[in-house]
Amino acid sequence: MRGYITIGAWVETWFEHMLDIERRRFALMKKSPGDLTDWIRGATTLYYEWLIKGRSVPEILEKPELAELWPEGKDQTHLYGRPLKFLSRLA
């Protein structure tokens, strides 16, 4: 072998990567700095419970304050077009 080709590599955990995505998404929604902080706090809880603790997304989204952060609406089996199982395996 003479070398490697990589596409889409990262140097942070998938948990951190997802929080970065959410931070950009919330900023694009023109949230105020205070709201942005609150939403990131909620997203941190949501992704920690799912990606780190291994709880199911439907169970986590039973809390209304976390459900409003979920970008897929009622679809609790996909996130950004990918199955949750795929994303949780990346974590």
N, C-alpha and C positions, 0 to 999 in steps of 0.2 A: 504494500500500500504506500502511496506517495503523499497522501494528505487526507484531510477531512473537509467536507462542506457542511456547514450548518445553516439552517434557516429558522429564524424565530427563537433563538436561544435567549435565556435570561439568566441573571445572576442574583435574583432575589427569590424568596419563597413564592409559591403560587398564592398564598394568603396575602402577602404584600402586593403582589401584582394585581390581584383583584381589587384591593383597596385603592390602588393608584387609578385603576379604570373607573371606579365609582367616584373618586374625587374629581376626575375630569368630567364625568357625566353630570355630577351635581353642579359643577362650575358652569357648564354649558347651559344648565337650566336657569342660570342667572340667580342662584340662591344668594342671599345676603351672607356675609362672613359668619354671623351667628348661626344662621340656619345651616350653613355648610358644615360648621363644627358639629352641630347636633346630628345632622344626617350622617356624617362620617362616623360619629360615635355609634349610631345605630347600625351602620354597615359593618363596623368592626365587630359588633356583637353577632350580627347575622352570619358573617363569614367565619368567625371563630367557632361558633356553635356547629356550623356545617363542616368546614374544612379541617378544623383541628380536633374538635370533640366527636365528630362523626354522626351528629344528629341529622335526622331527615329534614329536608327543606319544608315540607308541609307542616311538620310539627313545630318548627321554628316560626313559621309564618302565621301560626295561631295568634301570636301577639300582633294586634293591629298596627302598632307603631313600627314593627319590622315589616309587616306585609305591605305597607305603603311605600317602602323602599325598593321592593322587588320589581325590577324593570320589565319582567315578562307578564305582568298582570296575573291572570288566573292560571297560566301555564306554569306549573310547579315541577315540571319534568325536564325543562330546558332552560338554558341561560345563554343569551347572545347566540342563539341558533345551534347550540351544542348540547348534547345530553348531559345531565348532571353527573352521571356516573363517570363520563370521560373527564370532566373537570375535577371531580373529587380524586380521581386517580393521579392527576397531575400534582395535586397537593401532597 
